[in-house]
Amino acid sequence: MPRKAKSGKFKLKTHKATSKRFRLTGAGKLVRTKGGKSHLRRNTSKRTKTQLSEMQTVQGRSYVKNIKRLAPNMEE
């Protein structure tokens, strides 16, 4: 059985931490989750905990560019 000829290109791999932290909305905006939700929340107020659940849009073109470079296969 003959081997497949190599094309010379390489596969793009997704940075897994980036793909877990960021999402693309239907409108194409990049959104992120807020930190500080996992533990030691007993002393924080209910209002603060509610605000932590909201997604935040990523501001700045350079941030968006770097995130899209790290996760090239993110749904668009």
PLY file of the C-alpha trace (Angstrom):
ply
format ascii 1.0
element vertex 76
property float x
property float y
property float z
element edge 75
property int vertex1
property int vertex2
end_header
0.00 0.00 0.00
1.59 3.32 -1.04
1.90 6.10 1.48
0.02 9.36 1.17
2.02 12.23 -0.24
2.69 14.95 2.33
1.24 18.32 1.43
3.84 20.33 3.33
1.28 22.18 5.44
0.75 21.69 9.13
-2.40 21.27 11.18
-3.66 24.16 13.26
-4.29 23.19 16.85
-6.69 24.98 19.15
-5.42 26.37 22.44
-7.79 24.52 24.76
-7.77 27.04 27.62
-8.79 29.77 25.18
-11.61 27.71 23.69
-12.99 27.03 27.16
-12.95 30.69 28.25
-14.28 32.46 25.15
-17.33 32.08 22.88
-18.52 33.70 19.68
-22.08 35.01 19.62
-24.38 34.76 16.63
-23.57 38.35 15.74
-19.84 37.52 15.70
-18.96 39.23 18.99
-16.36 37.62 21.21
-17.57 37.15 24.79
-15.84 35.90 27.90
-16.86 34.66 31.31
-15.89 36.43 34.50
-13.48 34.97 37.01
-13.95 34.44 40.73
-16.92 32.10 40.55
-15.48 28.83 41.80
-14.88 29.09 45.54
-14.71 31.52 48.53
-18.03 33.07 47.53
-19.65 32.88 50.95
-18.72 36.45 51.86
-19.69 38.07 48.57
-23.07 39.72 48.21
-25.92 38.25 46.19
-25.76 41.16 43.75
-22.07 40.57 43.05
-22.67 36.86 42.50
-25.46 37.64 40.05
-23.20 40.01 38.12
-20.52 37.31 37.86
-22.87 35.10 35.86
-23.13 37.60 32.98
-20.94 37.29 29.90
-18.67 40.22 29.08
-17.79 41.32 25.55
-14.08 41.44 24.76
-12.97 45.02 24.12
-9.97 45.86 21.96
-9.00 44.68 18.50
-5.63 43.33 19.60
-7.24 41.05 22.22
-9.74 39.74 19.67
-6.96 39.16 17.16
-4.86 37.18 19.65
-7.81 35.08 20.81
-8.80 34.22 17.25
-5.21 33.25 16.53
-5.17 30.91 19.53
-8.52 29.34 18.60
-8.64 29.30 14.80
-11.42 26.71 14.59
-13.84 28.67 16.77
-17.28 28.80 15.11
-17.84 31.97 13.13
0 1
1 2
2 3
3 4
4 5
5 6
6 7
7 8
8 9
9 10
10 11
11 12
12 13
13 14
14 15
15 16
16 17
17 18
18 19
19 20
20 21
21 22
22 23
23 24
24 25
25 26
26 27
27 28
28 29
29 30
30 31
31 32
32 33
33 34
34 35
35 36
36 37
37 38
38 39
39 40
40 41
41 42
42 43
43 44
44 45
45 46
46 47
47 48
48 49
49 50
50 51
51 52
52 53
53 54
54 55
55 56
56 57
57 58
58 59
59 60
60 61
61 62
62 63
63 64
64 65
65 66
66 67
67 68
68 69
69 70
70 71
71 72
72 73
73 74
74 75
